Amino acid sequence: MKFSVFLDLIISGAFVLAAFLWYLASSDNAKTRREKGDDESITKAEIFKSWIIIILLCILGLGYFFSFIGSLSL
């Protein structure tokens, strides 16, 4: 098998890892803002934006993973 076939698997893993790390960073940031007593509406808006980014990264990761699976069957 070529390395380019496994590159899809590596890229999909990188997207999923980035989504997980973004989740950890955003949850820590939201917790810190709540402890400081910042405006709750700003915190909720940031959480919403973070979830959009996490979902997008997961979709990209799944896309590359299915590309990897599709190249294996050929």
trRosetta pair geometry for C-beta under 8 A, 3 or more apart (Angstrom, degrees):
i j d omega theta_ij theta_ji phi_ij phi_ji
1 5 5.1 -83 179 51 106 144
1 6 6.9 95 128 -34 122 99
2 5 5.1 111 66 -6 78 96
2 6 7.8 -157 102 7 51 83
3 6 5.8 -62 -156 46 44 104
3 7 6.2 63 143 -42 71 97
4 7 5.1 -35 -147 12 37 125
4 8 7.9 47 157 -20 56 87
5 8 6.7 -49 -179 19 36 107
5 9 7.9 26 134 -6 61 104
5 68 6.9 102 172 -140 68 72
5 71 4.9 -164 -134 125 92 134
5 72 7.1 113 -177 -72 125 65
6 9 5.1 -48 -159 36 57 115
6 10 6.2 58 144 -21 76 101
6 68 7.5 55 -121 -135 31 114
7 10 5.5 -52 -146 38 36 113
7 11 6.2 36 155 -19 67 106
8 11 5.8 -54 -143 38 29 109
8 12 6.3 29 156 -19 64 106
8 64 4.9 -170 -168 -178 77 84
8 65 7.3 156 147 -91 96 22
8 67 4.7 -132 -152 97 142 105
8 68 3.9 -175 102 -69 117 85
8 71 6.6 134 18 16 150 137
9 12 5.8 -53 -145 36 29 109
9 13 6.4 30 154 -17 62 106
9 64 7.6 178 -77 140 19 99
9 65 7.0 66 -114 -116 58 63
9 68 4.5 97 -62 -122 77 155
10 13 5.8 -56 -151 37 30 112
10 14 6.4 33 151 -22 64 105
11 14 5.5 -52 -148 34 34 114
11 15 6.6 35 153 -19 65 101
11 64 4.7 -118 95 -164 104 158
12 15 5.8 -51 -150 34 34 111
12 16 6.5 29 154 -14 65 106
12 60 7.9 -168 -119 127 63 65
12 61 4.6 99 -164 -163 70 65
12 62 7.2 107 -147 -62 115 13
12 63 7.6 -167 -104 68 102 52
12 64 3.7 -164 -68 91 89 108
12 65 4.0 128 -159 -57 162 77
12 67 7.8 177 -55 44 122 97
12 68 6.4 -94 -2 -10 139 131
13 16 5.8 -57 -145 40 32 108
13 17 6.1 33 155 -19 67 108
13 61 7.4 106 -61 -145 14 108
14 17 5.7 -54 -143 39 30 112
14 18 6.2 33 155 -21 64 106
14 61 7.9 -165 69 -105 50 96
15 18 5.6 -53 -147 35 30 112
15 19 6.5 33 152 -21 63 103
15 57 5.1 -177 -179 -175 85 79
15 58 7.4 161 138 -89 104 21
15 60 4.7 -141 -147 98 152 102
15 61 3.5 -162 92 -72 116 86
15 64 6.5 136 8 23 137 133
16 19 5.6 -49 -149 33 34 114
16 20 6.5 34 152 -18 64 104
16 57 7.2 152 -90 142 29 98
16 58 6.7 63 -108 -113 72 63
16 61 4.1 107 -52 -145 81 159
17 20 5.7 -53 -149 36 33 111
17 21 6.3 29 155 -14 66 107
18 21 5.8 -55 -143 41 31 108
18 22 6.1 34 155 -22 65 107
18 57 5.4 -133 92 -153 102 141
19 22 5.7 -54 -145 36 28 112
19 23 6.4 34 153 -23 62 104
19 53 7.9 -180 -120 127 73 75
19 54 4.9 98 -158 -149 93 69
19 57 3.7 179 -73 99 98 128
19 58 5.2 82 -113 -56 168 76
19 61 6.7 -85 -7 -18 132 139
20 23 5.6 -52 -152 32 31 114
20 24 6.6 29 152 -17 64 103
21 24 5.7 -51 -149 36 35 111
21 25 6.3 32 155 -16 67 107
22 25 5.8 -57 -145 40 31 109
22 26 6.0 25 159 -16 67 110
22 50 6.6 179 154 -160 100 91
22 53 5.9 -116 165 114 153 119
22 54 5.7 -165 92 -83 120 82
22 57 6.7 140 21 1 144 158
23 26 6.1 -59 -140 40 25 104
23 27 6.2 21 162 -16 63 110
23 50 7.4 124 -106 160 48 114
23 54 5.5 69 -70 -109 93 135
24 27 6.1 -59 -144 38 25 106
24 28 6.3 23 158 -15 62 110
25 28 5.9 -59 -149 39 28 109
25 29 6.2 29 153 -20 65 109
26 29 5.5 -52 -143 37 33 114
26 30 6.2 34 156 -19 66 104
26 46 7.1 -172 -154 146 100 95
26 47 6.8 129 160 -116 115 55
26 50 3.7 111 -143 -142 160 154
26 54 7.8 -104 24 -47 147 118
27 30 5.8 -50 -144 37 32 110
27 31 6.3 34 154 -20 63 106
28 31 5.7 -54 -147 36 31 112
28 32 6.3 32 154 -20 64 106
29 32 5.7 -54 -148 36 30 112
29 33 6.4 29 154 -18 64 105
29 46 7.1 -102 115 144 122 141
30 33 5.7 -53 -147 36 32 110
30 34 6.4 32 154 -19 65 105
30 43 5.5 104 -142 -166 83 101
30 46 6.6 -177 -86 94 91 115
30 47 5.5 52 -96 -77 142 102
30 50 7.9 -104 -43 12 119 155
31 34 5.8 -55 -149 35 31 110
31 35 6.5 30 153 -18 64 106
32 35 5.8 -56 -149 36 31 111
32 36 6.4 28 154 -16 65 107
33 36 5.8 -57 -148 39 32 110
33 38 4.4 -56 -173 36 90 131
33 42 7.5 -126 -178 98 145 103
33 43 4.9 176 107 -97 136 110
33 46 7.6 106 0 47 164 149
34 37 7.6 42 179 -74 33 30
34 38 7.4 -76 -75 41 27 85
34 40 7.9 51 -109 -106 83 77
34 43 6.3 81 -65 -131 80 162
38 42 6.1 -75 146 66 113 125
38 43 6.2 128 91 -50 108 106
39 42 4.5 77 81 6 102 107
39 43 7.0 -177 95 -9 55 86
40 43 5.5 -56 -150 38 38 114
40 44 6.2 37 154 -20 70 105
41 44 5.7 -52 -145 37 33 110
41 45 6.4 36 154 -20 64 105
42 45 5.7 -54 -149 36 32 112
42 46 6.4 30 153 -17 65 105
43 46 5.8 -56 -149 37 31 110
43 47 6.4 32 152 -20 65 105
44 47 5.6 -51 -146 35 34 113
44 48 6.4 37 153 -21 64 104
45 48 5.7 -52 -149 35 32 113
45 49 6.5 31 153 -16 65 105
46 49 5.7 -53 -146 38 34 110
46 50 6.2 37 154 -22 65 106
47 50 5.6 -54 -148 36 31 114
47 51 6.5 31 154 -20 64 104
48 51 5.9 -54 -150 34 31 109
48 52 6.7 34 151 -20 63 102
49 52 5.6 -51 -152 32 35 114
49 53 6.6 33 151 -16 65 104
50 53 5.7 -55 -152 37 35 110
50 54 6.2 35 151 -20 68 106
51 54 5.4 -50 -142 37 35 113
51 55 6.2 36 158 -19 66 104
52 55 6.0 -55 -148 37 28 109
52 56 6.3 29 153 -19 62 108
53 56 5.7 -56 -148 38 31 113
53 57 6.3 30 155 -18 65 106
54 57 5.9 -56 -148 37 30 109
54 58 6.4 29 154 -18 64 107
55 58 5.7 -55 -147 37 32 111
55 59 6.4 34 154 -20 65 104
56 59 5.8 -53 -148 34 31 111
56 60 6.5 29 154 -16 64 105
57 60 5.7 -54 -148 38 32 111
57 61 6.3 36 152 -21 65 106
58 61 5.5 -52 -146 37 32 115
58 62 6.3 32 155 -18 65 104
59 62 5.8 -54 -147 37 31 109
59 63 6.3 36 152 -23 63 105
60 63 5.5 -51 -148 33 32 116
60 64 6.6 26 157 -12 65 104
61 64 6.1 -58 -150 40 30 104
61 65 6.2 31 152 -21 65 109
62 65 5.4 -55 -143 37 33 114
62 66 6.3 28 159 -15 68 104
63 66 6.2 -57 -147 38 27 103
63 67 6.4 31 150 -21 61 107
64 67 5.3 -51 -148 35 36 118
64 68 6.5 43 150 -23 65 100
65 68 5.5 -49 -155 31 35 114
65 69 6.5 33 148 -16 66 103
66 69 5.3 -46 -143 38 40 113
66 70 6.1 45 153 -22 67 103
67 70 5.7 -51 -145 37 30 112
67 71 6.4 27 156 -17 63 106
68 71 6.0 -59 -149 36 28 106
68 72 6.7 33 151 -25 62 104
69 72 5.7 -53 -155 26 34 115
69 73 7.1 30 153 -20 64 103
70 73 6.2 -56 -155 29 35 109
70 74 7.4 36 151 -24 63 99
71 74 6.0 -45 -156 21 42 113
